[in-house]
Amino acid sequence: MPKMKSCSSALKRFKRTSKGRVKRGQSHRSHILTKKSTKRKRQLRSPMAIHEADVVLINRMLPYR
């Protein structure tokens, strides 16, 4: 069997933690930052965990990660 290809867009968006969970960056952090408060921008920095219902889809997109 040939190797499966990873979804390259998923490679850019998702990372695995040391315990095997999947994390992602938050949206609304790229532009129009002047009207957002400092607290809001600081809280958008931290990564979020993926919902359990979506982990199966992400595991399928990243077969060897």
C-alpha positions as CSV (number, residue, x, y, z in Angstrom):
1,M,0.0,0.0,0.0
2,P,1.3,3.5,-0.7
3,K,1.5,6.0,2.1
4,M,-1.4,8.3,2.7
5,K,-1.0,12.0,2.1
6,S,-1.5,14.5,4.9
7,C,-3.8,17.4,4.4
8,S,-1.3,20.3,4.1
9,S,-3.8,22.9,5.3
10,A,-4.3,20.8,8.4
11,L,-0.6,20.6,8.9
12,K,-0.4,24.4,9.1
13,R,-3.4,24.8,11.5
14,F,-3.1,22.0,14.0
15,K,-0.4,20.7,16.4
16,R,-0.3,17.8,18.7
17,T,0.5,18.2,22.4
18,S,2.8,15.8,24.3
19,K,-0.2,13.8,25.5
20,G,-1.6,13.4,22.0
21,R,-4.3,16.0,22.2
22,V,-4.8,18.4,19.3
23,K,-4.5,22.2,19.7
24,R,-5.2,25.1,17.3
25,G,-4.7,28.8,17.2
26,Q,-7.5,31.2,17.7
27,S,-9.0,33.4,15.0
28,H,-9.5,37.3,14.9
29,R,-5.8,37.9,15.6
30,S,-4.4,38.9,12.2
31,H,-5.7,42.4,11.4
32,I,-7.8,45.3,12.6
33,L,-6.2,45.1,16.0
34,T,-6.6,48.7,16.9
35,K,-10.2,48.4,18.0
36,K,-9.6,45.3,20.1
37,S,-8.6,45.7,23.7
38,T,-5.3,44.6,25.0
39,K,-6.9,42.0,27.2
40,R,-8.8,40.5,24.2
41,K,-5.6,40.3,22.1
42,R,-3.6,38.7,25.0
43,Q,-6.3,36.1,25.5
44,L,-6.4,35.3,21.8
45,R,-2.7,34.4,21.9
46,S,-3.2,31.1,23.8
47,P,-4.0,28.0,21.8
48,M,-7.3,26.1,22.3
49,A,-8.0,22.4,22.4
50,I,-10.1,20.8,19.7
51,H,-13.5,19.5,20.5
52,E,-13.7,15.7,20.9
53,A,-16.2,15.4,18.1
54,D,-13.7,16.9,15.6
55,V,-10.6,15.0,16.7
56,V,-11.5,12.0,14.5
57,L,-11.6,14.2,11.4
58,I,-8.3,15.8,12.2
59,N,-6.7,12.4,12.9
60,R,-7.8,11.3,9.4
61,M,-6.3,14.5,7.9
62,L,-3.0,13.9,9.7
63,P,-2.3,10.2,9.5
64,Y,1.3,10.1,10.5
65,R,1.5,13.0,13.0
